Amino acid sequence: MRRTTTMTVRLSGSLSEFVSANVGEAGDYESVSEYIRDLIRRDKTRLEREAFERLKAELERAFSAPDDSYHPLSAAEIIAKNRPQSST
């Protein structure tokens, strides 16, 4: 079952104006909620793509490394290494 969460976001100045320019008759979105959901989906997709690219690069390095450079890693170590970095 999907859970719906209501959130309140306060924007002022240029951020508020930017959102307003993208919503309604002047913009690409019918509502602020639709715009925010799209931004969140895009950000989620970006983070997933970045995680995939990090994993792909790690695998490419591993497959091109000489055999004597290998050392065992647990699945937990591999997963931890490839988690998205938070951008706070």
Backbone as ProteinMPNN parsed JSONL, in Angstrom:
{"seq_chain_A": "MRRTTTMTVRLSGSLSEFVSANVGEAGDYESVSEYIRDLIRRDKTRLEREAFERLKAELERAFSAPDDSYHPLSAAEIIAKNRPQSST", "coords_chain_A": {"N_chain_A": [[0.847, -1.179, 0.0], [0.552, 2.179, -0.844], [1.885, 5.043, 0.732], [0.92, 8.302, 1.488], [2.418, 11.384, 1.963], [2.166, 14.552, 3.328], [3.847, 17.536, 2.815], [5.259, 20.613, 3.815], [6.727, 23.331, 2.272], [8.669, 26.173, 2.407], [9.273, 28.872, 0.377], [11.029, 31.674, -0.806], [11.575, 34.853, -2.4], [13.807, 34.676, -5.135], [13.69, 31.895, -5.534], [10.987, 31.238, -5.132], [9.863, 32.754, -7.19], [11.011, 31.484, -9.382], [9.861, 28.908, -9.238], [7.164, 29.621, -9.584], [7.271, 30.547, -12.211], [7.481, 28.193, -13.578], [5.136, 26.864, -13.266], [1.644, 26.469, -13.889], [-0.169, 28.369, -16.395], [1.981, 29.645, -17.604], [4.068, 27.894, -17.362], [5.582, 24.553, -17.44], [4.271, 22.785, -15.803], [1.27, 21.798, -14.123], [0.75, 22.16, -11.454], [2.323, 23.097, -8.322], [2.88, 20.888, -6.757], [3.032, 18.828, -8.675], [5.309, 19.678, -10.048], [7.303, 19.544, -8.01], [7.22, 16.786, -7.418], [8.179, 15.791, -9.867], [10.778, 16.881, -9.866], [11.869, 15.511, -7.676], [11.692, 12.848, -8.57], [13.467, 13.005, -10.76], [15.863, 13.6, -9.407], [16.158, 11.293, -7.875], [16.492, 9.401, -9.931], [18.899, 10.39, -10.987], [20.671, 9.941, -8.823], [20.564, 7.142, -8.696], [21.639, 6.527, -11.208], [24.234, 7.59, -10.905], [25.19, 5.889, -8.872], [25.157, 3.466, -10.239], [27.065, 4.037, -12.247], [29.373, 4.362, -10.672], [29.648, 1.759, -9.694], [29.961, 0.376, -12.099], [32.396, 1.503, -12.997], [34.069, 0.567, -10.973], [33.926, -2.193, -11.423], [35.044, -2.298, -13.991], [37.659, -1.471, -13.392], [38.383, -3.602, -11.741], [38.256, -5.841, -13.468], [40.266, -5.21, -15.218], [42.545, -5.252, -13.757], [45.674, -6.758, -12.706], [45.892, -10.272, -11.998], [47.23, -10.918, -9.58], [46.687, -8.808, -7.921], [44.261, -9.0, -6.74], [42.004, -9.07, -3.949], [39.923, -10.482, -1.463], [36.56, -9.3, -1.027], [33.725, -8.61, 0.97], [30.176, -8.868, 0.324], [28.838, -6.86, 1.704], [30.868, -4.947, 2.053], [31.297, -4.162, -0.597], [28.787, -3.091, -1.272], [28.619, -0.976, 0.606], [30.706, 0.613, -0.294], [29.671, 1.578, -2.645], [27.48, 3.096, -2.149], [25.346, 5.945, -2.587], [26.79, 9.141, -2.166], [25.943, 11.439, 0.3], [24.827, 14.736, -0.294], [25.206, 17.144, 1.516]], "CA_chain_A": [[0.0, 0.0, 0.0], [1.309, 3.428, -0.916], [1.629, 6.016, 1.783], [1.017, 9.681, 1.036], [2.907, 12.295, 2.982], [2.037, 15.964, 2.99], [4.985, 18.306, 3.299], [5.174, 22.053, 3.581], [8.017, 23.917, 1.927], [8.596, 27.627, 2.305], [10.208, 29.461, -0.575], [10.866, 33.122, -0.934], [12.455, 35.521, -3.352], [14.048, 34.135, -6.469], [13.235, 30.507, -5.62], [9.537, 31.287, -5.304], [9.61, 33.266, -8.538], [11.412, 30.443, -10.322], [8.812, 27.888, -9.217], [5.967, 30.212, -10.193], [7.477, 30.635, -13.664], [7.401, 26.843, -14.136], [3.839, 26.289, -12.917], [0.488, 27.184, -14.413], [-0.212, 28.642, -17.833], [3.291, 30.094, -18.088], [5.097, 26.875, -17.179], [5.41, 23.18, -17.928], [3.571, 21.984, -14.805], [-0.039, 22.323, -13.735], [0.737, 22.508, -10.031], [3.607, 23.048, -7.621], [3.079, 19.493, -6.345], [3.494, 18.082, -9.844], [6.678, 20.122, -10.299], [8.162, 19.006, -6.955], [7.318, 15.337, -7.621], [9.067, 15.568, -11.0], [12.152, 17.168, -9.42], [12.302, 14.418, -6.799], [11.92, 11.678, -9.432], [14.71, 13.228, -11.516], [16.984, 13.497, -8.485], [16.268, 9.869, -7.552], [17.08, 8.777, -11.121], [20.3, 10.832, -11.057], [21.43, 9.228, -7.788], [20.662, 5.743, -9.109], [22.577, 6.491, -12.329], [25.569, 7.796, -10.349], [25.578, 4.659, -8.169], [25.454, 2.482, -11.276], [28.324, 4.413, -12.89], [30.456, 4.039, -9.738], [29.784, 0.305, -9.688], [30.502, 0.012, -13.413], [33.819, 1.872, -12.997], [34.752, -0.365, -10.06], [34.033, -3.476, -12.12], [36.013, -2.146, -15.075], [38.993, -1.49, -12.766], [38.639, -4.955, -11.238], [38.514, -6.762, -14.574], [41.501, -4.857, -15.922], [43.673, -5.367, -12.821], [46.393, -8.035, -12.757], [45.344, -11.29, -11.09], [47.872, -10.933, -8.261], [46.257, -7.658, -7.122], [42.93, -9.262, -6.174], [41.835, -9.459, -2.556], [38.488, -10.725, -1.273], [35.676, -8.305, -0.397], [32.388, -9.131, 1.254], [29.095, -8.142, -0.351], [28.566, -5.651, 2.497], [31.915, -3.966, 1.741], [31.034, -3.667, -1.955], [27.586, -2.246, -1.205], [28.963, 0.25, 1.342], [31.582, 1.404, -1.151], [28.936, 2.097, -3.786], [26.305, 3.878, -1.728], [25.436, 7.356, -2.988], [27.307, 10.074, -1.167], [24.974, 12.503, 0.558], [25.337, 16.067, -0.625], [24.646, 18.064, 2.518]], "C_chain_A": [[0.893, 1.243, 0.0], [0.901, 4.367, 0.202], [1.823, 7.402, 1.198], [1.436, 10.539, 2.208], [2.72, 13.716, 2.491], [3.195, 16.706, 3.627], [4.762, 19.77, 2.965], [6.579, 22.581, 3.349], [7.821, 25.414, 1.783], [9.686, 28.112, 1.358], [9.97, 30.954, -0.616], [11.793, 33.63, -2.021], [12.571, 34.806, -4.679], [13.616, 32.682, -6.612], [11.732, 30.444, -5.855], [9.169, 31.751, -6.711], [9.94, 32.213, -9.59], [10.35, 29.354, -10.397], [7.551, 28.416, -9.901], [6.075, 30.285, -11.71], [7.349, 29.274, -14.34], [6.061, 26.164, -13.909], [2.726, 27.132, -13.527], [0.595, 27.414, -15.913], [1.147, 29.019, -18.406], [4.335, 28.978, -18.075], [4.731, 25.518, -17.727], [4.576, 22.307, -16.99], [2.258, 22.639, -14.418], [-0.091, 22.756, -12.28], [2.146, 22.438, -9.455], [3.897, 21.61, -7.199], [3.603, 18.65, -7.493], [4.951, 18.419, -10.14], [7.646, 19.506, -9.29], [8.318, 17.494, -7.114], [8.265, 15.01, -8.775], [10.524, 15.823, -10.622], [12.7, 16.035, -8.56], [12.575, 13.164, -7.622], [13.23, 11.821, -10.214], [15.936, 13.086, -10.625], [17.228, 12.04, -8.107], [16.926, 9.127, -8.715], [18.558, 9.131, -11.241], [21.154, 10.076, -10.048], [21.611, 7.761, -8.148], [21.662, 5.593, -10.255], [24.015, 6.66, -11.837], [26.074, 6.543, -9.63], [25.944, 3.577, -9.174], [26.797, 2.777, -11.94], [29.522, 4.131, -11.988], [30.72, 2.538, -9.72], [30.406, -0.177, -10.999], [32.001, 0.316, -13.481], [34.624, 0.928, -12.112], [34.948, -1.719, -10.734], [35.047, -3.409, -13.26], [37.446, -2.159, -14.539], [39.352, -2.908, -12.323], [38.99, -5.905, -12.373], [39.788, -6.435, -15.334], [42.737, -4.973, -15.028], [44.37, -6.714, -12.982], [45.854, -9.002, -11.696], [45.95, -11.239, -9.692], [47.469, -9.734, -7.387], [44.887, -7.873, -6.465], [43.006, -9.562, -4.684], [40.329, -9.558, -2.3], [37.784, -9.546, -0.587], [34.337, -8.973, -0.139], [31.355, -8.315, 0.478], [28.793, -6.839, 0.39], [29.602, -4.563, 2.214], [31.691, -3.343, 0.366], [29.845, -2.721, -1.952], [27.907, -0.923, -0.52], [29.816, 1.177, 0.484], [30.818, 2.123, -2.263], [27.638, 2.793, -3.414], [26.464, 5.307, -2.206], [25.952, 8.211, -1.843], [26.262, 11.139, -0.947], [25.617, 13.848, 0.275], [24.687, 17.082, 0.3], [25.438, 19.32, 2.587]], "O_chain_A": [[1.861, 1.331, 0.755], [-0.271, 4.466, 0.563], [2.796, 7.644, 0.484], [0.884, 10.437, 3.303], [3.078, 14.04, 1.359], [3.492, 16.537, 4.809], [4.149, 20.107, 1.952], [7.498, 22.315, 4.125], [6.897, 25.862, 1.104], [10.865, 27.797, 1.526], [8.841, 31.426, -0.477], [12.678, 32.917, -2.494], [11.577, 34.386, -5.27], [13.213, 32.268, -7.699], [11.264, 29.672, -6.692], [8.268, 31.197, -7.341], [9.22, 32.073, -10.579], [9.977, 28.923, -11.488], [6.944, 27.716, -10.711], [5.082, 30.103, -12.414], [7.131, 29.205, -15.549], [5.868, 25.017, -14.312], [2.851, 28.349, -13.662], [1.354, 26.738, -16.607], [1.43, 28.738, -19.57], [5.38, 29.106, -18.713], [3.708, 25.35, -18.391], [4.211, 21.191, -17.359], [2.141, 23.864, -14.387], [-0.887, 23.621, -11.913], [3.038, 21.808, -10.022], [5.041, 21.163, -7.275], [4.516, 17.846, -7.309], [5.74, 17.527, -10.452], [8.7, 18.999, -9.677], [9.421, 16.968, -6.963], [9.058, 14.073, -8.685], [11.408, 15.062, -11.016], [13.859, 15.647, -8.7], [13.579, 12.487, -7.401], [14.005, 10.87, -10.316], [16.942, 12.513, -11.043], [18.376, 11.601, -8.028], [17.821, 8.31, -8.5], [19.379, 8.272, -11.559], [22.247, 9.617, -10.382], [22.683, 7.195, -7.934], [22.444, 4.642, -10.276], [24.915, 5.956, -12.296], [27.242, 6.177, -9.76], [26.923, 2.855, -8.988], [27.585, 1.859, -12.172], [30.573, 3.708, -12.47], [31.87, 2.099, -9.73], [31.279, -1.045, -10.994], [32.784, -0.504, -13.96], [35.736, 0.536, -12.467], [36.016, -2.322, -10.626], [35.815, -4.348, -13.471], [38.335, -2.768, -15.134], [40.483, -3.358, -12.508], [39.927, -6.693, -12.251], [40.334, -7.295, -16.025], [43.86, -4.807, -15.505], [43.735, -7.701, -13.352], [45.414, -8.58, -10.626], [45.249, -11.494, -8.712], [47.874, -9.66, -6.227], [44.415, -7.017, -5.718], [43.936, -10.216, -4.212], [39.553, -8.791, -2.868], [38.336, -8.896, 0.301], [33.875, -9.797, -0.928], [31.638, -7.203, 0.033], [28.521, -5.82, -0.244], [29.254, -3.384, 2.141], [31.873, -2.139, 0.187], [29.897, -1.658, -2.57], [27.515, 0.138, -1.007], [29.656, 2.397, 0.538], [31.266, 3.156, -2.762], [26.795, 3.048, -4.274], [27.576, 5.835, -2.235], [25.579, 8.011, -0.687], [25.739, 11.695, -1.913], [26.792, 14.069, 0.565], [23.748, 17.783, -0.076], [25.115, 20.21, 3.373]]}, "name": "protein", "num_of_chains": 1, "seq": "MRRTTTMTVRLSGSLSEFVSANVGEAGDYESVSEYIRDLIRRDKTRLEREAFERLKAELERAFSAPDDSYHPLSAAEIIAKNRPQSST"}
